[in-house]
Amino acid sequence: MGFIHLAITLFVWCLIIQALLSWFPSSPNSTGLNNFKNALHTITSPVLGPIRRAIPPVRFGGVGVDLSLLIAVFGLQLINSFI
């Protein structure tokens, strides 16, 4: 069970880091950062993709807010607390 808790915790941290990095634009010169962002996207897209397809972004004025990250983190933490 310790491995599952660790895996869920690491995955939640990957989601949070991906969300934080999405606020900063990528420059073509920073290949290391771009590779890191692509790796995070590859890791997290199997979980976030179905949530994004099921729940479209919520519109607030002219801005769309993607709630998939919040739902994924909440769900994973809920699963982690039951295990």
Contact map, one row per residue, 1 for C-alpha under 8 A:
11111000000000000000000000000000000000000000000000000000000000000000000000000000001
11111100000000000000000000000000000000000000000000000000000000000000000000000000000
11111110000000000000000000000000000000000000000000000000000000000000000000000000000
11111111000000000000000000000000000000000000000000000000000000000000000000000001000
11111111100000000000000000000000000000000000000000000000000000000000000000000001001
01111111110000000000000000000000000000000000000000000000000000000000000000000000000
00111111111000000000000000000000000000000000000000000000000000000000000000000000000
00011111111100000000000000000000000000000000000000000000000000000000000000011001000
00001111111110000000000000000000000000000000000000000000000000000000000000000000000
00000111111111000000000000000000000000000000000000000000000000000000000000000000000
00000011111111100000000000000000000000000001000000000000000000000000000000000000000
00000001111111110000000000000000000000000000000000000000000000000000000010010000000
00000000111111111000000000000000000000000000000000000000000000000000000000000000000
00000000011111111100000000000000000000010001000000000000000000000000000000000000000
00000000001111111110000000000000000000010001000000000000000000000000100010000000000
00000000000111111111000000000000000000000000000000000000000000000000000000000000000
00000000000011111111100000000000000000000000000000000000000000000000000000000000000
00000000000001111111110000000000000010011000000000000000000000000000000000000000000
00000000000000111111111000000000000000000000000000000000000000000000100000000000000
00000000000000011111111100000000000000000000000000000000000000000000000000000000000
00000000000000001111111100000000000010000000000000000000000000000000000000000000000
00000000000000000111111110000000000000000000000000000000000000000000000000000000000
00000000000000000011111110000000000000000000000000000000000000000000000000000000000
00000000000000000001111111000000000000000000000000000000000000000000000000000000000
00000000000000000000011111100000000000000000000000000000000000000000000000000000000
00000000000000000000000111110100110000000000000000000000000000000000000000000000000
00000000000000000000000011111100000000000000000000000000000000000000000000000000000
00000000000000000000000001111110000000000000000000000000000000000000000000000000000
00000000000000000000000000111110000000000000000000000000000000000000000000000000000
00000000000000000000000001111111110000000000000000000000000000000000000000000000000
00000000000000000000000000011111111000000000000000000000000000000000000000000000000
00000000000000000000000000000111111100000000000000000000000000000000000000000000000
00000000000000000000000001000111111110000000000000000000000000000000000000000000000
00000000000000000000000001000111111111000000000000000000000000000000000000000000000
00000000000000000000000000000011111111100000000000000000000000000000000000000000000
00000000000000000000000000000001111111110000000000000000000000000000000000000000000
00000000000000000100100000000000111111111000000000000000000000000000000000000000000
00000000000000000000000000000000011111111100000000000000000000000000000000000000000
00000000000000000000000000000000001111111110000000000000000000000000000000000000000
00000000000001100100000000000000000111111111000000000000000000000000000000000000000
00000000000000000100000000000000000011111111100000000000000000000000000000000000000
00000000000000000000000000000000000001111111110000000000000000000000000000000000000
00000000000000000000000000000000000000111111110000000000000000000000000000000000000
00000000001001100000000000000000000000011111111100000000000000000000000000000000000
00000000000000000000000000000000000000001111111110000000000000000000000000000000000
00000000000000000000000000000000000000000111111111000000000000000000000000000000000
00000000000000000000000000000000000000000001111111100000000000000000000100000000000
00000000000000000000000000000000000000000001111111110000000000000001100100000000000
00000000000000000000000000000000000000000000111111111000000000000000000000000000000
00000000000000000000000000000000000000000000011111111100000000000000000000000000000
00000000000000000000000000000000000000000000001111111110000000000001001100000000000
00000000000000000000000000000000000000000000000111111111100000000111000000000000000
00000000000000000000000000000000000000000000000011111111000000000000000000000000000
00000000000000000000000000000000000000000000000001111111000000000000000000000000000
00000000000000000000000000000000000000000000000000111111100000000011000000000000000
00000000000000000000000000000000000000000000000000011111110000000100000000000000000
00000000000000000000000000000000000000000000000000010011111000011110000000000000000
00000000000000000000000000000000000000000000000000000001111100011110000000000000000
00000000000000000000000000000000000000000000000000000000111111111000000000000000000
00000000000000000000000000000000000000000000000000000000011111111000000000000000000
00000000000000000000000000000000000000000000000000000000001111100000000000000000000
00000000000000000000000000000000000000000000000000000000001111110000000000000000000
00000000000000000000000000000000000000000000000000000000001111111000000000000000000
00000000000000000000000000000000000000000000000000000000111101111100000000000000000
00000000000000000000000000000000000000000000000000000000111100111110000000000000000
00000000000000000000000000000000000000000000000000010001110000011111100000000000000
00000000000000000000000000000000000000000000000000010010110000001111111000000000000
00000000000000000000000000000000000000000000000100110010000000000111111100000000000
00000000000000100010000000000000000000000000000100000000000000000111111110000000000
00000000000000000000000000000000000000000000000000000000000000000011111111000000000
00000000000000000000000000000000000000000000000000100000000000000011111111100000000
00000000000000000000000000000000000000000000001100100000000000000001111111110000000
00000000000100100000000000000000000000000000000000000000000000000000111111111000000
00000000000000000000000000000000000000000000000000000000000000000000011111111100000
00000000000000000000000000000000000000000000000000000000000000000000001111111110000
00000001000100000000000000000000000000000000000000000000000000000000000111111111000
00000001000000000000000000000000000000000000000000000000000000000000000011111111100
00000000000000000000000000000000000000000000000000000000000000000000000001111111110
00000000000000000000000000000000000000000000000000000000000000000000000000111111111
00011001000000000000000000000000000000000000000000000000000000000000000000011111111
00000000000000000000000000000000000000000000000000000000000000000000000000001111111
00000000000000000000000000000000000000000000000000000000000000000000000000000111111
10001000000000000000000000000000000000000000000000000000000000000000000000000011111
